Amino acid sequence: MPFRTIIEPFRIKSVEAARFTTREEREAALAAAGNNVFSLHGDDVLIDLLTDSGTGAMSSAQWGALMQGDETYAGSRSFYRFEKVVKDITGYKHVIPTHQGRAAERILFHTILSKGMVIPSNNHFDTTRANIEVEGCEARDLVIPEGRIPSLIHPFKGNVDLGALDRLLAEEGARVPLVMVTVTNNSGGGQPVSLENLRGVRDLAHKYGKPFFLDACRFAENAYFIKTREPGQSERTPKEIAQEMFSLADGCTMSAKKDGLANIGGFLAMNDDAWTEGARNLLILTEGFPTYGGLAGYDLEAIARGLEEVTEEPYLRYRIRSTAYLADKLIEGDVPIIRPPGGHAIYIDARALLPHIPPLEYPGIALANALYLEAGVRACEIGTVMFGLRPDGTEAPGAMDLVRLAIPRRVYTQSHIDYVAEAVLAVAARRAELRGWRITSAPKVLRHFTAQFAPVAG
């Protein structure tokens, strides 16, 4: 249609009341949470942009599919419907359901890794990195240089640096059991990876005899970016592009809580028979029988339907454009963000917005906490707290200090997003008042989830 207004390609049939709080109530809630927005009670959050994982709204067709769930322990018909849909999109021989994406990562890496190995990717996200490092291995990021510069405009900032990958495989190939690529590249701003680059990764991996896996959590969003940005792809459907993406790889891990449009679930899929046997044995030990993998039959039905809906072009057009709508408002207000905007989130460059706060005083935490206190909006730091702790226990600044505004799928309307933009601009207007934070307690792994903070003195 020739109109500029973004409209949701769905009608709302059920609503949930949102609780408004005063600033005093939010100050008390944040203090009780140890100044970590992850520890807030959900009822104390007005607009929750902490993550897009499992926070979306399911369609009426998905809710209807729940009633078809077969809870048979072994051989559930819901598994075979789920398996059929996954195979149709990915083309992989073996499909192993898991309760979420990090379970698929843990099973894959525990099955194939030995201490001292290296797993290259464009950028590993937090749980992927942790599941590699807990095995005594290294998660090495090889994103292109453009992907490390927030303000730089490039259509595919999630691309792998093929020269760096070639050198790694030539010099340290004996330590590399497989090559991974995250689509879209979450840690780097939800940036897409081109088909051309995926072909290049495939060619290098196979040249050196290495399997190639996708971290496919947002495969449909990546496919839509390919359709709209990569020459020669505009006449193809997102599903056709997604199928080609998967055909270039030998397997994938998947959180169905993102582009599965479901509230729980995931899977590990691959072609290798030996790896599959080891993975299924571990699945039985820790998740469940191979035809349910820690999920109820109705979860498998919801995921199967969600995987069908997520590649529909009207949904993807709305999804990508509504995220860009928030980006337009922040750019207009001179708020530095990763550009161009990604598919599932806006990433504010906290280091650029708050240059007076050094990385080891966590500008991302300063911004996230200020945003919650200002407006009840919860966001997520992706920076030095999330990625600055090294395996040896030392700390260093992260590659970037970002605050992610992850937009749940089919949950918020345009007025909600207008409110978020207004809140960010209000915080940015008093940026000089914000001060740094220090960690008072934290675990050794994935510390951003449960760390506690206190203001830096002075």
C-alpha positions in Angstrom: 0.0 0.0 0.0 1.3 3.5 -0.8 1.0 4.9 2.7 3.9 5.6 5.1 2.2 4.7 8.3 3.4 1.4 9.8 0.5 -0.8 10.7 0.7 -4.2 12.4 -0.2 -7.1 10.1 -2.5 -8.6 12.8 -5.4 -7.7 15.1 -5.2 -7.8 18.9 -7.6 -10.3 20.5 -6.3 -10.3 24.0 -4.6 -7.7 26.2 -2.6 -7.7 29.4 -2.7 -4.7 31.8 0.5 -2.8 32.3 1.4 -1.4 35.7 2.5 2.3 36.0 4.9 3.2 38.8 6.3 6.4 40.3 9.9 7.3 40.2 10.1 6.7 43.9 8.8 3.1 43.4 11.3 2.5 40.7 14.2 3.7 42.8 13.2 1.3 45.5 12.7 -1.5 43.1 16.1 -1.0 41.5 17.8 -0.8 44.8 16.2 -4.0 45.9 17.4 -5.6 42.7 21.1 -4.7 43.5 20.9 -2.1 40.7 20.7 -4.8 38.1 17.7 -4.6 35.9 17.8 -8.4 35.3 16.8 -8.8 39.0 13.7 -6.5 38.8 10.3 -8.0 39.2 8.5 -8.0 35.9 5.5 -6.2 37.4 7.8 -3.2 38.2 8.6 -2.8 34.5 6.3 -0.8 32.2 7.9 -1.6 28.8 10.2 -4.6 28.8 13.0 -4.5 26.2 15.4 -6.6 28.1 15.2 -9.4 25.5 13.2 -10.6 22.5 13.8 -14.2 23.6 10.5 -15.9 24.5 8.8 -12.6 25.1 6.7 -12.5 22.0 3.0 -12.9 21.5 1.8 -16.1 19.9 -0.8 -16.0 17.1 -4.3 -17.5 17.3 -3.1 -20.3 15.0 -0.3 -21.1 17.5 -2.7 -21.1 20.5 -5.0 -23.4 18.5 -2.1 -25.6 17.7 -1.5 -26.0 21.5 -4.8 -28.0 21.6 -3.4 -30.5 19.1 -0.4 -31.3 21.3 0.3 -35.0 21.7 2.0 -35.6 25.1 3.1 -39.2 24.2 6.5 -39.7 25.9 8.1 -41.4 22.9 7.1 -41.0 19.3 4.7 -38.1 19.8 3.0 -37.0 16.6 3.7 -33.4 17.6 7.4 -34.2 17.3 7.0 -35.5 13.8 5.1 -32.4 12.7 7.8 -30.2 14.3 10.5 -32.3 12.6 8.8 -32.0 9.3 8.7 -28.2 9.5 12.3 -27.9 10.6 13.5 -30.2 7.9 11.5 -28.3 5.3 13.3 -25.0 6.2 16.8 -26.4 7.0 17.1 -29.5 4.9 19.1 -31.2 7.7 19.0 -34.9 8.2 18.7 -35.0 12.0 16.6 -32.8 14.2 17.0 -32.8 18.0 14.5 -30.7 20.1 15.8 -28.9 23.2 14.1 -26.7 25.8 15.9 -23.6 24.5 18.8 -22.5 22.4 21.5 -22.6 25.1 20.7 -26.3 25.7 21.4 -27.0 22.0 24.7 -25.1 22.3 25.6 -27.1 25.5 24.8 -30.4 23.9 26.7 -29.7 20.7 29.8 -28.3 22.4 30.0 -30.9 25.2 29.7 -33.6 22.5 32.5 -32.3 20.2 34.9 -30.1 22.1 38.1 -31.0 23.8 40.1 -28.6 26.0 42.2 -26.0 24.0 40.0 -26.0 20.9 39.0 -22.7 19.1 35.5 -22.0 17.7 35.5 -19.0 15.3 32.4 -17.0 14.5 31.5 -13.5 13.5 30.5 -12.7 17.1 29.5 -15.3 19.7 26.7 -14.2 22.0 26.8 -14.6 25.8 25.5 -18.2 26.3 27.4 -19.5 23.2 30.6 -18.0 24.5 30.0 -19.4 28.0 29.2 -22.9 26.7 32.5 -22.9 24.7 34.6 -21.5 27.6 33.2 -23.9 30.2 34.7 -26.7 28.1 38.1 -25.0 28.3 38.0 -23.7 24.8 38.2 -20.3 23.1 35.3 -18.5 21.4 37.1 -16.3 18.8 35.2 -13.4 17.1 36.1 -12.6 13.5 33.5 -10.1 12.4 34.6 -7.7 9.6 36.2 -4.4 10.8 33.1 -2.4 9.7 31.1 -4.5 12.3 33.2 -2.9 15.1 32.4 0.7 14.3 28.8 1.6 15.5 28.4 4.7 13.3 29.6 3.2 10.0 26.9 2.4 7.5 27.4 -1.0 5.8 24.6 -3.3 4.6 26.0 -6.5 6.2 28.0 -5.6 9.3 27.5 -9.1 10.6 29.8 -10.6 7.9 32.8 -12.8 8.8 36.3 -11.5 8.0 37.1 -14.1 5.5 40.8 -13.3 5.4 41.0 -13.7 9.2 39.1 -16.9 9.0 41.5 -18.2 6.3 44.5 -17.4 8.4 43.1 -19.0 11.5 42.3 -22.2 9.6 45.7 -22.3 7.9 47.7 -21.6 11.1 45.6 -23.2 13.9 43.3 -25.5 12.0 44.1 -28.5 14.1 42.4 -26.7 17.0 39.2 -25.8 15.1 36.5 -28.5 15.1 33.9 -26.4 13.4 33.1 -22.9 12.1 30.1 -20.9 13.3 28.2 -17.8 12.1 25.5 -16.1 14.0 22.5 -14.8 11.9 21.7 -12.1 12.6 24.8 -11.1 14.6 23.3 -10.2 18.0 26.4 -9.0 19.8 27.3 -6.8 16.9 23.9 -5.0 16.8 21.6 -7.5 15.2 23.4 -7.0 11.9 22.8 -9.4 9.0 25.2 -11.7 7.1 25.0 -11.8 3.3 24.6 -14.9 1.2 27.8 -14.1 -0.5 29.6 -14.1 2.9 28.0 -17.3 4.0 29.2 -18.9 0.7 32.7 -17.7 1.4 32.6 -19.1 5.0 31.3 -22.4 3.6 34.0 -22.6 1.0 36.8 -21.9 3.5 35.4 -24.3 6.1 35.2 -27.1 3.6 38.5 -26.3 2.1 40.1 -27.1 5.4 37.7 -30.0 6.1 35.7 -28.3 8.9 31.9 -28.5 9.4 30.1 -25.2 9.2 27.2 -24.4 11.6 24.8 -21.5 11.9 23.6 -20.0 15.2 20.2 -19.5 13.5 18.1 -17.8 16.2 17.1 -14.9 13.9 17.4 -16.6 10.5 14.2 -15.2 9.1 15.2 -11.6 9.9 18.5 -12.2 8.3 16.8 -13.6 5.2 14.6 -10.5 4.9 17.7 -8.3 5.1 19.3 -10.3 2.3 16.1 -9.9 0.2 16.1 -6.1 0.6 19.9 -5.4 0.6 21.7 -8.0 -1.4 21.8 -7.6 -5.2 19.8 -10.3 -7.1 17.7 -11.4 -4.1 14.7 -9.0 -4.2 12.4 -11.3 -6.2 12.9 -14.3 -3.9 10.8 -15.1 -0.9 12.3 -15.0 2.6 11.7 -18.7 3.0 13.6 -19.5 -0.2 16.5 -17.3 1.0 16.4 -19.0 4.4 16.5 -22.4 2.8 19.6 -21.4 0.8 21.3 -20.1 4.0 20.8 -23.4 5.7 21.9 -25.3 2.6 25.3 -23.7 2.8 25.9 -25.0 6.4 26.2 -28.5 7.8 24.0 -27.9 10.9 22.6 -25.3 13.3 21.7 -24.4 16.8 18.4 -22.6 17.2 16.5 -20.8 19.9 12.8 -21.0 18.9 12.2 -18.2 21.4 13.3 -15.8 18.7 12.4 -16.6 15.1 10.4 -19.6 16.2 7.8 -17.1 17.6 7.4 -19.3 20.6 7.8 -18.7 24.4 10.1 -21.7 24.9 12.0 -24.2 22.9 14.9 -24.8 20.5 16.7 -27.4 18.5 20.0 -28.8 17.3 20.0 -29.9 13.6 22.8 -31.4 11.6 23.8 -34.0 9.0 26.6 -35.8 10.8 25.5 -39.2 12.0 28.3 -39.7 14.6 27.8 -36.2 16.2 24.1 -36.8 16.2 24.4 -40.1 18.1 26.6 -38.4 20.8 24.2 -35.5 21.0 21.1 -37.6 21.4 22.7 -39.7 24.1 23.5 -36.5 26.0 20.0 -35.2 25.3 18.5 -38.3 27.0 20.7 -37.8 30.0 19.9 -34.1 30.6 16.9 -33.0 28.6 14.6 -35.9 27.7 13.7 -38.5 25.1 14.7 -37.5 21.5 11.1 -37.0 20.4 10.4 -34.4 23.1 13.8 -33.1 24.3 12.5 -31.3 27.4 9.4 -29.8 25.7 5.7 -30.6 26.0 4.0 -31.7 22.9 2.0 -28.5 22.7 5.3 -26.6 22.7 6.4 -28.5 19.7 3.2 -27.7 17.9 3.5 -23.9 18.7 7.1 -23.9 17.4 6.1 -25.7 14.2 3.4 -23.2 13.5 5.7 -20.3 14.5 8.4 -21.4 12.1 5.8 -21.3 9.3 4.6 -17.8 10.2 8.0 -16.2 10.7 9.0 -16.4 7.0 5.8 -14.7 5.9 6.8 -11.4 4.2 4.1 -9.1 5.7 5.3 -10.1 9.2 8.9 -9.6 8.3 8.3 -6.2 6.6 6.5 -5.0 9.7 9.1 -6.4 12.0 12.1 -4.8 10.3 10.4 -1.5 9.6 9.0 -1.0 13.1 12.5 -1.5 14.6 13.8 1.1 12.1 11.0 3.5 13.2 12.6 3.6 16.7 16.0 4.1 15.1 14.8 7.0 13.1 13.5 8.8 16.2 16.7 8.3 18.1 18.9 9.4 15.2 16.8 12.5 14.8 17.5 13.2 18.4 21.3 12.8 18.0 21.4 9.6 20.1 24.3 7.5 18.9 23.2 4.0 17.8 24.6 1.1 15.8 23.7 1.9 12.2 22.0 0.8 10.2 19.5 -0.6 12.7 19.3 -4.4 13.1 16.2 -6.5 12.9 15.2 -7.3 16.5 16.7 -4.4 18.5 18.2 -0.9 18.6 21.7 -0.8 20.1 22.5 2.6 21.8 26.3 3.3 21.8 26.6 4.0 25.5 30.3 4.6 25.2 29.7 7.4 22.7 26.7 8.8 24.6 28.6 8.9 27.9 32.2 9.5 27.1 32.9 10.8 30.6 32.2 7.3 32.0 35.2 4.9 31.4 34.4 1.4 30.2 35.4 -0.2 33.5 32.8 2.0 35.2 30.2 0.4 32.9 28.5 3.2 30.8 26.0 0.6 29.6 24.8 -0.1 33.2 24.6 3.7 33.8 22.4 4.1 30.8 20.2 1.1 31.4 19.6 2.0 35.0 18.8 5.6 34.1 16.4 4.5 31.5 14.5 2.4 34.0 14.4 5.1 36.6 13.3 7.7 34.1 10.4 5.8 32.4 10.1 2.2 33.6 11.7 0.9 30.4 14.0 -2.1 30.9 16.9 -2.6 28.5 20.1 -4.8 28.5 23.7 -3.9 28.7 25.8 -5.6 26.0 29.4 -4.4 26.7 32.1 -4.6 29.4 29.9 -6.3 32.0 28.7 -8.9 29.6 31.9 -9.5 27.7 34.7 -7.9 29.7 35.5 -10.8 32.1 38.2 -13.0 30.7 38.4 -16.8 31.4 41.5 -16.1 33.6 39.4 -13.8 35.8 40.9 -10.5 34.7 38.8 -7.8 33.3 39.2 -5.6 30.2 36.9 -3.2 28.3 34.5 -4.9 25.9 34.8 -4.2 22.2 31.9 -1.9 22.5 29.6 -0.7 25.3 26.0 -0.9 24.1 22.5 -0.9 25.5 20.1 -3.1 23.6 16.5 -2.2 23.3 15.2 -5.6 22.2 11.7 -5.4 20.8 9.4 -8.5 21.6 7.6 -9.8 18.6 4.0 -8.7 18.1 3.7 -7.2 21.6 4.1 -3.4 21.5 2.3 -0.9 19.4 3.6 2.3 17.8 2.6 4.4 20.8 4.7 2.2 23.0 7.7 2.7 20.8 7.0 6.5 20.7 7.1 6.4 24.5 10.4 4.5 24.5 11.9 7.1 22.1 10.8 9.9 24.3 12.3 8.2 27.4 15.7 7.7 25.7 15.8 11.3 24.5 14.9 12.5 28.0 17.9 10.5 29.5 20.2 11.7 26.7 19.3 15.3 27.5 20.8 14.9 31.0 23.6 12.6 30.1 26.2 14.7 31.9 24.5 13.9 35.2 25.0 10.1 34.8 27.9 8.5 36.8 29.6 5.2 36.7 29.0 2.0 38.6 31.1 -0.7 40.2 30.4 -4.4 40.7 29.9 -5.4 44.4 29.3 -9.1 43.7 29.2 -11.4 40.7 29.6 -15.0 39.6 32.5 -16.1 37.5 30.3 -17.1 34.5 27.6 -15.0 32.8 28.0 -12.4 35.5 25.6 -9.9 33.8 22.6 -11.9 34.8 23.0 -11.7 38.6 25.8 -9.2 39.3 25.0 -6.4 41.8 26.2 -2.8 41.5 26.8 0.3 43.5 27.5 3.8 42.3 31.1 4.9 41.9 32.0 7.3 44.7 32.1 10.9 43.8 
